[in-house]
Amino acid sequence: MHTPLSPEELGAWIRLTLEPDLGPAQARSLLATLGMPQNIYATPSTALAKVLPQPLARQIAQPAQPQIQEAIARVQTWLAEPGHHLLTLADPAYPQALLDIHDPPLVLYVNGRTELLNRSILAIVGARNATPAGIDNATAFARHLASRGWCIASGLATGIDAAAHQGALAAGHEGGGTIAVLGTGVDIIYPAANLDLARQIAAEGALISEFPLGTPSIAFQFPKRNRIVAGLARGVLVVEAAQRSGSLITARLATEIGREVFAIPGSIHSPLSRGCHALIRQGAKLVESGEDISEELGHLPGTRTATAPPEKPVRRQARPGVRHAKLMAALGHDPVHIDTLRTRTGLDWAALNSQLLELELESIVTRLPDGRFQQR
């Protein structure tokens, strides 16, 4: 259970995370040596100088700088709102799984349900510019696993991350829930397109961040965010990923701390399958259904099975007619350029474009951003 902080304790913890020229490793060393932050700030500079550079020791022994005092006041105001929490390394509600990483955050800002942070968590990550099939897979896997008690963690990015959160939410209140780990302050939603999703997660799951309130989106913060995603989870599922991507960073971090890594294979022609295929070659477990993950990590006790949603993406009710049989055979399951479709089908341009439009309107076929077509 989360333990609220006294004003003195809160001020000391926040100051420790914001102290100029004091790195996180130094801060953890001080905590190990001197105890709680309020003890650190009560220690004379002469004693601090034995473990810190003298200028920094003198700074810590003095009252907090005005900008830090203002930041502490902002946190106090933020914490007065319902659902807002600050978890410190000393809090019983702090996620124990994060203690496995070498640099656990000193504090976590939480908007939502703190109890989710110590549940059985599975991370689902992948490409921002995901294919429709990738979105379907992420949604279906997340919903299936959440319905069986897994809490789904991801990073609130567009594409696979957002689909994973939405799938977990679709499992309903009896599901395992979802956690969004932010690369900004917990009060800053990035990308803005996911604002409504973030609000739903805050109401039904949890938004968390180690960054101070008001921290904007800066590129170098997202790998730091990824280590928390990996650290929280018992396993990481990569749905789609290019060969150089943040998803592969998350998978590598997961491997380094002994977490299981899973990957969904895809077309050999798709750039977004190459990262997953590389992971599989390196030892990640190939999965085709949510049940593959449950069997590997173990079924959670007391979870529902009878009313669980399908493990694989649900296909639309619409089905191609006889008229489209030749075109569907030509499409196969890989992305195809329209010139290739014309060669394979022998259809003239008017007939080909007409059939493709009909299939798009029925959500049977989708046009990818690069102009190619693919079955959904």
N, C-alpha and C positions, 0 to 999 in steps of 0.2 A: 504494500500500500504506500502511496506517495505521502511523504512527510513534508508539510509546508515549512518554509524557512522563516525565521525571525528576520526583521529588517536588518539587523547587524549581519546575520549570516548571508542573507541575500546580497547585501552590498559588498561583502568581502568576496563572494564567489564571482559576481559580475566584474568587480574590479580586477580579479586575478586573470580573467579571460581578456581583459582590455588593457592591461598594464603595458605601456609602451616599452619596447625592447625586451620584454619577457616572453620567450617562446613557450609553446605548450610543453616541450620536454623539460624545460627548466621549472615550469609551474608544477608539473607532476613530481619532480624531484623535491621541490619545496614541500609539497603535501606529504610525501613519504618521510621527510626529515622532521618537519615541524608540526604536522597535523593539519587541522582544519584551516581554511583561509584566514579566519579571524585571528588565529594564533600567529600566522605569518605576519599579519599587519600589526600585531602587538609586539613583535620581536625587535629589539634595538638594532640599529644599523651596523653596530660593531659585530654582532653575532651573525647578521645576514651577510656581511662582507667575507665571512669565512667560506661561503658557498656561492657567492655572486660577485660580479665586478663591483667595486666600491661605489661608482656613480649610481648603479642600479639599486644597490643596497640602500643608499641614502634616499633615493626616490621612493622606494617601497615603505620606508620608515616614516615618510611624510604623509600628510593628508592627501586624499585623492585629488587629482587635477579636476578643474571645473567641468571639462567635457565628459569625464568619467562619472562625476556626480550627476550630471544631466542624463547620461545613459542609464544609470541606476534608477533614477526617477521614472524614466520612460518604461523600464521593465516593471517597476512597481505598479504603474498605471495599467500596463498591459495585463499583468497577472490578476488584476481585479475583475477582468472580464470572465464570464463563465467558460469553462473548458480550457482555459489557459494555464499551463504549468511550466515550471522550470525544474528539471531533474538534474541533480549533481552526481558526481561520482560516488558520493556518500549516501545517496538516497536509495532506500530499499527497492523503489520502483525503477531504478536505472536498469536498462536492459543488460542482463548478465552476459549475454552472448557477445556484447561489444568488448568485454574484458579480454577476449581472446586476441584482439588486434593489438599491435604494439603501441598504438597511439590513440586510445579511446578518448572521445571528446570530454573535456572537463565538465561541460554542461550541455543539456539538450533542451531546447525550447519545444514545447509540445502544445499543439492546438487539437484537442480531441481526447481520445480514450487512452490513458497511459497504460492500462492493463494489457493492451495489445502488444506492447513492446517485449513482453516476456512470454508470449505464446510461441507455438511452433510456427516458424515463419519460412516461407519460400519466396525468393526473389524472382521476378520475371522481368527481363530487360531485353532491349533490342533496338532496331533502327528507328530513327525519327521519321524518315521518308519510307515507311513500311509499305509493302504491297497490300492490296485488299485481302489476299489469302493470309498474309502474316497477321493482319489485324484480327481476322476471324479466328486464327489459331490462338493468339494471345488471349482473346476474350473467352474462348471456349475452355482453354486450359485453366485460366484463372477462376472461372466460374465453377468448373468441376472440382478443382482442388479446394477452393474456399468452402464449397458445400460439404466437404469432408473434414472441415475443421482447420485447414491451413490458413494462416493470415498471409496475404499476398503483399509483398513490399516491392516498390519500384520508385522511379525518380520523377514522376509527373511530367516527363517530356511528352511531346507529341508522338504519335505513332504507337509503337508497341507498349511503351510505359502507360500511356493513357488507356489503351485497350485493356491492359492487365488490371488497372484500378477499376475500370467499368465492369469487367467480368466479375471481379470479386464482389463489388457492390450488388451485382445482379443476383448473387447467391442469397441475398436477403439478410435479415437480422439474425437468423440462426447460423449463418455462415461464419467463417473465421475472420472476416474483416479485411481491411487493407490499410497499409501505411505508406504515405508518400514522403520520401526523404528529399528535402529541398537543398538546392545549391545556392540559395539566397536566404535572407532572414525569413523567419516563419511568417512574417507579416507581408512579405512581398511574393506575389505569385508570378512565376515565369514558367512557360510563356503565358501571356495574358489570355490567350484563347482557351486556356484550361481553368479559368477562374471559376466557372460554375461547377466544374468537376471538383476543384479544390474545396469549394464550399460544402459539397456533398460529403467529401472525405472527412472534413473537419467535423461534420455533424454525425457521421456514422463510423468513421475510422479515426485516423490520426495523421496530422501533418507534423513533421519534426524537422529541426535544423539545429546545427551546432553554431551557426553564424549569428552575430548580434542582430537585434531588431534593426530593420532599415537597410540591411546589407543588400546591395543590388546584384544583378546577374553579372558575374565576371568569369571569363572562361576557365581560369586556373582553379576555381573553386569546385568545379564539377567532378574532377578526379577525387577530391577530398570527400565529396558527397558519395561517390561510388564505393569508397572503402566502408562507409557506414551501411550501405545497402548490402554489401557482401558480408559484413560482420554480423548483422542482425540475423541473417538467414542460415538455415541448415543446409540449403542447397540453392543454386542459381540456375534458372532456365533461360537460355538465350534462344530467342525465337527467330530473329533475322539480324544479321550484322555484316557490315562490310569488313574487309580484311584489316582495316585500321579504324577502330571505333571505340567509343567509351564503353560499349557493352563488353568488348574483349578485355578491357582494363578491369572491369568488375569481375569477369570470370577469372582472370589471372590472380587478382587479390583474393578471391574466394579459394582458389587452389592453394595459395600460400598459407592460408590459415586452416586448411584441412576441411573445407566445405566441399560438398559434391557439386559437380558442374554437369548440366544436361544441355543438349542442343537438339533442335529440330532440323532434320536435313531438308534440303530443297533442290531445286533444279540446278544442274551443273552449269547452266547458262546464266543464272541470275547472280549479279554481283552481291546481292544481299544474302546469298547462301554461302558465300565463300568463307566468311568468318565462322559460321557454324560448322562447316566441313573441316576447317582448320582445327577447331576445338575438338572435334571427334577424332581426328588423326592424332591429336595430342593426349587423348585419353578421356575426353568428355563422353558421357553416356548418351547414345542416340536414343531418342524417345519418339514415339508415335502417338501416345495417348497419355492423359493425366494419370492413368492407372500405372503406367511404367514408373512414374516418379513415386507414387504411393508405395509401390512394391519395393522400390530401392531404399526409400527413407523409412518405411514402416507405416502401416495404417495407424492413425491416431485413435486412441480409445474413445468410445462413447460418441462416435460421429455417425451422422445419418448416411444411409446408402440407398434406401428405397426410393426417395423422391429426388435424388440427385439429378442434375441436368446431364445431357450427353457429354461424353468425354471429348468428342470431336466436333468441329464446327457443324452447326445445323445448316443444311442447304436450303435455299429458298424453295418455296412450293412450285414455282414456275419451272417447267421442263422444256427443252427445245423440241420443236415439232419435227416431223419427217422432212419438211422443207429445209431444215437446218442441219440435217445429219452429215452431209458432206463437209460443211464448214466446221462443225464441231470436231469431226475426225481430223481435219487439217489443223485445228488449233492445238490438239493434244493438251498437255498440262504445263507447257513452258511458254513464256512470253514469245509472241510471234509478230513480225513486222507485216504490214498489210501487203507489201509486195510479195512476200513469201506465201501468204494466204492465197493471193491471186494465182500464183504459180501452182500451188498444191490443189486448188479447187477447180481451176479452169473457168471460174465465174468471171463475167465482165465486171467492170468497175461499178456500174450502177447496181447490179444485183448483189455484189459483195458488200458495198456500203449499206444497202438497204437491210440486208440480213444482219450485219454487225450492229446497226442502230437498233433493230428489233431486240436483239439479244442483250444489248446494253440496257435498254428500257426495262427488260425483264430481270435485270440484275444477274444474268447468267454469265455474261462476259463483261469485263471491265477494260477500259482504256488506261494504260499506265502513263505516268508523266512523260516518258520518253516517246510516246506515240504507239508503242506496241500493244497488242491485245493479249488477254489471258483469261482463261476460265476462272470463275470465282469458286 
